[in-house]
């Protein structure tokens, strides 16, 4: 059960919050910083005073509920944060003390399923490249490092955040993706520098016209007219949607470059036909059990060939679940072209990856575009057509 506390109209919820902490020693709470960010603490966090007994408002520490507090069990709070588009940052003191789990964090597991997890929450950003300072023909190049600049370092960003590269006028489109590797790489001439690792080659991705028509991205700050800037935040929903929109666009290679080979882990679809059927049946059964335990109504649509396996509904919420199972702990699997296109276009899409499907199923959930960030997709099949007959050949 989730309980909220916040000072309103001059009446403080501070004492009720303290009472909740006393009665829920193993509980956790989110301090809501902004509409898109929250901090996760254990209720015994030293930031709140060591206890019990806990400090009262009269002790001189002020009210702890001047900022909104959302309280409950850790798994419930993480699910609540995802549903509300919040990026959660864990209190390091609480992680070291064992009051909250380190990233990636698990969520409640239905009985009979050994493990369930979601990708670690992260921040998403737009970084703008200007034609007069950047040569768009030479980057981004997958695996290479780049040094960028901004007039102001965002307080919320951290190593590992996802950066979408935006090409300025006259291109006005997304041309690649990178990972933040050094948030502060020096300061000179009123300019802060930071370093990134490019995760793609150049992509002629979604244009400004496409993004302004998208229901989730049209409200993004980087698309609005206003003061110039180089770094702009995206919500987790907007970041996932951007990954979806970028997926169908092929990567180009700079002149003279060669594509680097990519290793593929053994997984779903790589075994014998009989073994694959056994793993698939076990994986779908585990997925159904998991979603039903979470309160979803589950309908199997595998035979309908719609690009996913399960249709889940809870009230007005609808999710389209693609289930991929592996017998071991490898995370490789095969997607058909139809499944790939569905994942790239369907805002309700969710990948349910089940490892150890035949023994102790472990479930990992990837929502919307998160799949395209977690995996690299490698072409495995080619269409063969008969070559034209060569006239004049000698036997």
Secondary structure, DSSP 4 states (H G I P E B T S, - for coil): --EEE--BTTB--HHHHHHHHHH-TT-EEEEE-SSSEEEEEETT-GGG-S-SSPPPGGGTT--TTSS-EEEE-HHHHHHHHHHTT-EEEE-HHHHHHTSSPPSSPB----TT--EEEEPPP--EEEEEE-TTT--TTT---TT-EEEEEESS--TT--TT-EEEEEETTTT-EEEEEEEEEES---EETTEEEEEEEE-SS-B---BHHHHHHSTTTTT-GGGS-SS--SEEEE-HHHHHHHHHHHHTSPBP--TT--PPP-----EETSS-HHHHHHHHHHHHHHHHHHHHHTT-EEEE-GGGTSS-SEEEEETTEEEEEEEEE-SSS--EE---HHHHHHHHH-TTEEEEEEESTTSS-EEEEEETTHHHHH-----------PPPP-TT---
